[in-house]
Amino acid sequence: MSSDNDQLEELPLTEIFKKYNGKWVALIVTQRDRNLQPLAGKIVSAENDRYRLRQKIAKYNDICITFAGEPKYPLFL
């Protein structure tokens, strides 16, 4: 029996930033560096507006949300 996570696209963080440049990305982290920073993950959703991610990530317990690229305005999270 496969889970929803098995069907999600997994990419290195560098590829996520290229593919989803300018979008908010929610991902399940699958690989971390020695400082526990994400290196790769499975994409749950990518949106222009981070508030649209809320409905799509509600069923997941451990999600990382990041902005792929340089924002047009300062981000205070």
DSSP file (Angstrom, degrees, kcal/mol; ACC not computed):
  #  RESIDUE AA STRUCTURE BP1 BP2  ACC     N-H-->O    O-->H-N    N-H-->O    O-->H-N    TCO  KAPPA ALPHA  PHI   PSI    X-CA   Y-CA   Z-CA
    1    1 A M              0   0    0      0, 0.0     2,-0.3     0, 0.0     0, 0.0   0.000 360.0 360.0 360.0 125.6    0.0    0.0    0.0
    2    2 A S        -     0   0    0      1,-0.0     2,-0.2     2,-0.0     0, 0.0  -0.690 360.0-137.6 -97.9 149.8    1.5    3.3   -1.0
    3    3 A S    >>  -     0   0    0     -2,-0.3     3,-0.9     1,-0.1     4,-0.5  -0.519  29.9-103.9 -96.5 169.1    1.1    6.6    0.8
    4    4 A D  G >4 S+     0   0    0      1,-0.2     3,-1.1     2,-0.2     4,-0.3   0.846 120.1  63.0 -58.1 -34.5    0.4   10.1   -0.7
    5    5 A N  G >4 S+     0   0    0      1,-0.2     3,-1.0     2,-0.2    -1,-0.2   0.800  92.4  63.3 -62.8 -30.1    4.1   10.9    0.1
    6    6 A D  G <4 S+     0   0    0     -3,-0.9    -1,-0.2     1,-0.2    -2,-0.2   0.766 102.8  49.4 -66.5 -24.7    5.3    8.2   -2.3
    7    7 A Q  G << S+     0   0    0     -3,-1.1    -1,-0.2    -4,-0.5    -2,-0.2   0.451  88.0 106.1 -95.9  -1.5    3.8   10.0   -5.3
    8    8 A L  S <  S-     0   0    0     -3,-1.0     2,-0.3    -4,-0.3    36,-0.1  -0.518  79.0-106.0 -80.2 146.9    5.2   13.4   -4.5
    9    9 A E        -     0   0    0     34,-0.5    34,-3.0    -2,-0.2     2,-0.5  -0.564  32.4-154.5 -73.3 128.1    8.1   14.8   -6.7
   10   10 A E  E     +A   42   0A   0     -2,-0.3    32,-0.3    32,-0.3    -1,-0.0  -0.912  22.7 161.3-107.8 129.9   11.4   14.7   -4.8
   11   11 A L  E     -A   41   0A   0     30,-2.6    30,-2.4    -2,-0.5     2,-0.1  -0.969  42.8-100.3-141.6 154.1   14.1   17.2   -5.8
   12   12 A P  E >>  -A   40   0A   0      0, 0.0     4,-2.1     0, 0.0     3,-0.7  -0.456  42.8-111.3 -67.4 152.1   17.3   18.7   -4.4
   13   13 A L  H 3> S+     0   0    0     26,-3.6     4,-2.3     1,-0.3     5,-0.2   0.845 117.4  58.3 -57.0 -36.1   16.8   22.2   -3.0
   14   14 A T  H 3> S+     0   0    0     25,-0.4     4,-1.4     1,-0.2    -1,-0.3   0.894 108.9  45.0 -62.5 -38.6   18.8   23.8   -5.8
   15   15 A E  H <> S+     0   0    0     -3,-0.7     4,-3.1     2,-0.2     5,-0.3   0.858 109.3  55.9 -72.2 -35.8   16.5   22.3   -8.4
   16   16 A I  H  X S+     0   0    0     -4,-2.1     4,-2.6     1,-0.2    -2,-0.2   0.922 107.2  49.8 -60.3 -43.7   13.4   23.3   -6.4
   17   17 A F  H  < S+     0   0    0     -4,-2.3    -1,-0.2     1,-0.2    -2,-0.2   0.854 114.7  44.5 -66.1 -34.2   14.7   26.9   -6.4
   18   18 A K  H >< S+     0   0    0     -4,-1.4     3,-0.9    -5,-0.2    -2,-0.2   0.943 117.8  42.3 -71.8 -48.8   15.2   26.8  -10.2
   19   19 A K  H 3< S+     0   0    0     -4,-3.1    -2,-0.2     1,-0.2    -3,-0.2   0.851 125.3  33.4 -69.3 -36.2   11.9   25.0  -11.0
   20   20 A Y  T >< S+     0   0    0     -4,-2.6     3,-2.0    -5,-0.3    48,-0.4  -0.042  80.9 165.1-112.5  30.4    9.7   27.1   -8.7
   21   21 A N  T <   +     0   0    0     -3,-0.9    48,-0.2     1,-0.3     3,-0.1  -0.217  69.9  15.5 -52.9 128.7   11.5   30.4   -8.9
   22   22 A G  T 3  S+     0   0    0     46,-4.6     2,-0.3     1,-0.3    -1,-0.3   0.543 108.1 103.6  84.7   8.0    9.4   33.2   -7.5
   23   23 A K  E <  S-B   68   0A   0     -3,-2.0    45,-2.8    45,-0.6     2,-0.4  -0.840  74.4-114.0-120.8 158.2    6.9   30.9   -5.7
   24   24 A W  E     -BC  67  47A   0     23,-3.5    23,-2.5    -2,-0.3     2,-0.4  -0.772  37.7-159.8 -84.4 133.6    6.3   29.8   -2.2
   25   25 A V  E     -BC  66  46A   0     41,-3.1    41,-2.4    -2,-0.4     2,-0.5  -0.967  13.3-160.8-125.1 130.6    7.0   26.1   -1.9
   26   26 A A  E     +BC  65  45A   0     19,-2.9    18,-3.0    -2,-0.4    19,-1.5  -0.938  26.3 166.9-106.5 129.2    5.8   23.6    0.7
   27   27 A L  E     -BC  64  43A   0     37,-2.7    37,-2.9    -2,-0.5     2,-0.7  -0.977  41.5-123.6-143.7 154.8    7.9   20.4    1.0
   28   28 A I  E     - C   0  42A   0     14,-2.5    14,-2.6    -2,-0.3     2,-0.3  -0.890  41.2-125.2 -92.8 118.8    8.5   17.4    3.1
   29   29 A V  E     + C   0  41A   0     -2,-0.7    12,-0.3    33,-0.3     3,-0.1  -0.494  35.7 170.8 -71.4 127.6   12.3   17.4    3.8
   30   30 A T  E     +     0   0A   0     10,-2.1     2,-0.3     1,-0.3    11,-0.2   0.556  66.6  29.5-111.7 -15.2   13.9   14.2    2.8
   31   31 A Q  E     - C   0  40A   0      9,-1.4     8,-3.3     5,-0.0     9,-1.5  -0.988  63.3-175.4-148.8 137.2   17.6   15.1    3.3
   32   32 A R  E     - C   0  38A   0     -2,-0.3     2,-0.1     6,-0.3     0, 0.0  -0.912  22.4-122.6-128.9 156.2   19.4   17.6    5.6
   33   33 A D    >   -     0   0    0      4,-2.4     3,-2.1    -2,-0.3     6,-0.1  -0.239  48.4 -84.7 -84.6-176.3   22.9   18.8    6.0
   34   34 A R  T 3  S+     0   0    0      1,-0.3    -1,-0.1     2,-0.1    -2,-0.0   0.684 132.4  54.5 -67.6 -16.2   24.9   18.5    9.3
   35   35 A N  T 3  S-     0   0    0      2,-0.1    -1,-0.3     3,-0.0    -2,-0.0   0.253 120.1-111.3 -95.7  10.7   23.3   21.8   10.5
   36   36 A L    <   +     0   0    0     -3,-2.1    -2,-0.1     1,-0.3     3,-0.0   0.650  69.4 146.0  67.9  19.6   19.8   20.3    9.8
   37   37 A Q        -     0   0    0      1,-0.1    -4,-2.4     2,-0.0    -1,-0.3  -0.663  58.1 -96.9 -82.7 142.5   19.2   22.7    6.9
   38   38 A P  E     + C   0  32A   0      0, 0.0    -6,-0.3     0, 0.0     3,-0.1  -0.311  43.7 168.5 -62.6 138.3   17.1   21.1    4.1
   39   39 A L  E     +     0   0A   0     -8,-3.3   -26,-3.6     1,-0.4   -25,-0.4   0.589  69.2   4.3-115.4 -28.6   19.0   19.8    1.1
   40   40 A A  E     +AC  12  31A   0     -9,-1.5   -10,-2.1   -28,-0.3    -9,-1.4  -0.977  65.8 168.1-154.0 159.8   16.2   17.9   -0.7
   41   41 A G  E     -AC  11  29A   0    -30,-2.4   -30,-2.6    -2,-0.3     2,-0.5  -0.994  37.5-100.3-167.1 168.7   12.5   17.4   -0.4
   42   42 A K  E     -AC  10  28A   0    -14,-2.6   -14,-2.5    -2,-0.3     2,-0.4  -0.890  43.9-123.0 -99.9 125.0    9.2   16.1   -1.8
   43   43 A I  E     + C   0  27A   0    -34,-3.0   -34,-0.5    -2,-0.5   -16,-0.2  -0.531  32.5 173.2 -74.1 123.1    7.1   19.0   -3.2
   44   44 A V  E     -     0   0A   0    -18,-3.0     2,-0.3     1,-0.4   -17,-0.2   0.826  68.2 -22.6 -91.9 -43.3    3.6   19.2   -1.6
   45   45 A S  E     - C   0  26A   0    -19,-1.5   -19,-2.9     2,-0.0    -1,-0.4  -0.980  47.9-154.5-164.6 155.0    2.6   22.5   -3.3
   46   46 A A  E     + C   0  25A   0     -2,-0.3     2,-0.3   -21,-0.2   -21,-0.2  -0.987  25.1 166.0-138.3 129.2    3.9   25.6   -4.9
   47   47 A E  E     - C   0  24A   0    -23,-2.5   -23,-3.5    -2,-0.4     3,-0.1  -0.944  44.5-130.6-140.6 156.4    1.9   28.9   -5.0
   48   48 A N  S    S+     0   0    0     -2,-0.3     2,-0.5   -25,-0.2    -1,-0.1   0.798 104.1  50.2 -73.2 -30.7    2.4   32.6   -5.7
   49   49 A D  S >  S-     0   0    0      1,-0.1     3,-1.6   -25,-0.1     4,-0.4  -0.946  75.4-150.8-113.4 118.8    0.7   33.4   -2.5
   50   50 A R  G >  S+     0   0    0     -2,-0.5     3,-1.1     1,-0.3     4,-0.4   0.764  93.9  65.9 -63.8 -23.5    1.9   31.6    0.7
   51   51 A Y  G >  S+     0   0    0      1,-0.3     3,-0.8     2,-0.2     4,-0.4   0.751  91.2  63.8 -70.1 -22.1   -1.5   31.8    2.3
   52   52 A R  G <> S+     0   0    0     -3,-1.6     4,-0.6     1,-0.2     3,-0.3   0.681  90.6  68.2 -71.9 -17.0   -2.9   29.5   -0.4
   53   53 A L  H <> S+     0   0    0     -3,-1.1     4,-1.6    -4,-0.4     3,-0.4   0.778  79.8  79.7 -70.8 -26.1   -0.6   26.7    0.8
   54   54 A R  H <> S+     0   0    0     -3,-0.8     4,-0.8    -4,-0.4     3,-0.4   0.881  93.1  45.1 -52.6 -48.2   -2.5   26.4    4.1
   55   55 A Q  H  4 S+     0   0    0     -4,-0.4     3,-0.3    -3,-0.3    -1,-0.3   0.851 114.4  49.8 -66.4 -33.6   -5.3   24.2    2.7
   56   56 A K  H  < S+     0   0    0     -4,-0.6    -1,-0.2    -3,-0.4    -2,-0.2   0.700 114.1  42.8 -80.8 -19.8   -2.9   22.0    0.8
   57   57 A I  H >< S+     0   0    0     -4,-1.6     3,-1.8    -3,-0.4    -1,-0.2   0.448  81.7 100.5-105.1  -0.7   -0.6   21.3    3.8
   58   58 A A  T 3< S+     0   0    0     -4,-0.8    -1,-0.1    -3,-0.3    -2,-0.1   0.804  80.3  53.2 -57.5 -33.0   -3.1   20.8    6.5
   59   59 A K  T 3  S+     0   0    0     -4,-0.2     2,-0.3    -3,-0.2    -1,-0.3   0.540  94.4  86.1 -83.7  -4.8   -2.9   16.9    6.4
   60   60 A Y    <   -     0   0    0     -3,-1.8     3,-0.2     1,-0.1    -3,-0.0  -0.768  58.1-161.3-100.1 141.9    0.9   16.9    6.8
   61   61 A N  S    S+     0   0    0     -2,-0.3     2,-0.5     1,-0.2    -1,-0.1   0.834  81.9  37.3 -87.1 -36.1    2.6   17.0   10.2
   62   62 A D  S    S+     0   0    0      2,-0.0     2,-0.4   -33,-0.0   -33,-0.3  -0.867  73.6 158.5-127.6  97.4    6.1   18.1    9.2
   63   63 A I        -     0   0    0     -2,-0.5     2,-0.5    -3,-0.2   -35,-0.2  -0.932  27.5-153.1-123.8 141.1    6.3   20.7    6.4
   64   64 A C  E     -B   27   0A   0    -37,-2.9   -37,-2.7    -2,-0.4     2,-0.5  -0.956  12.1-162.7-109.4 131.1    9.0   23.2    5.4
   65   65 A I  E     +B   26   0A   0     -2,-0.5     2,-0.3   -39,-0.2   -39,-0.2  -0.966  18.4 163.2-115.8 129.4    7.8   26.3    3.6
   66   66 A T  E     -B   25   0A   0    -41,-2.4   -41,-3.1    -2,-0.5     2,-0.5  -0.951  38.1-119.0-140.4 158.0   10.3   28.4    1.7
   67   67 A F  E     -B   24   0A   0     -2,-0.3     2,-1.0   -43,-0.2   -43,-0.2  -0.893  26.1-140.6 -98.7 127.0   10.4   31.1   -0.9
   68   68 A A  E     -B   23   0A   0    -45,-2.8   -46,-4.6    -2,-0.5   -45,-0.6  -0.751  68.3  -3.0 -91.3  99.7   12.2   30.0   -4.1
   69   69 A G  S    S-     0   0    0     -2,-1.0    -2,-0.1   -48,-0.2   -51,-0.0  -0.741 104.7 -37.7 120.9-169.1   14.2   33.0   -5.3
   70   70 A E        -     0   0    0     -2,-0.3    -2,-0.1     2,-0.0     2,-0.0  -0.851  59.7-130.4 -97.0 122.2   14.7   36.6   -4.3
   71   71 A P        -     0   0    0      0, 0.0     4,-0.1     0, 0.0    -2,-0.0  -0.322   8.8-131.4 -70.3 155.1   11.5   38.3   -3.0
   72   72 A K  S    S+     0   0    0      2,-0.1    -2,-0.0    -2,-0.0     0, 0.0   0.562  93.3  30.8 -79.2  -9.5   10.5   41.7   -4.4
   73   73 A Y  S    S-     0   0    0      0, 0.0     2,-0.1     0, 0.0     0, 0.0  -0.940 102.9 -78.7-143.9 160.5   10.0   43.0   -0.9
   74   74 A P        -     0   0    0      0, 0.0     2,-0.5     0, 0.0    -2,-0.1  -0.394  44.0-139.6 -64.8 138.1   11.6   42.3    2.6
   75   75 A L        -     0   0    0     -2,-0.1     2,-0.6    -4,-0.1     0, 0.0  -0.877  18.5-175.8-102.8 127.5   10.2   39.1    4.2
   76   76 A F              0   0    0     -2,-0.5     0, 0.0     1,-0.1     0, 0.0  -0.929 360.0 360.0-120.3 103.8    9.5   39.1    7.9
   77   77 A L              0   0    0     -2,-0.6    -1,-0.1     0, 0.0    -2,-0.0   0.401 360.0 360.0-108.1 360.0    8.5   35.5    8.9
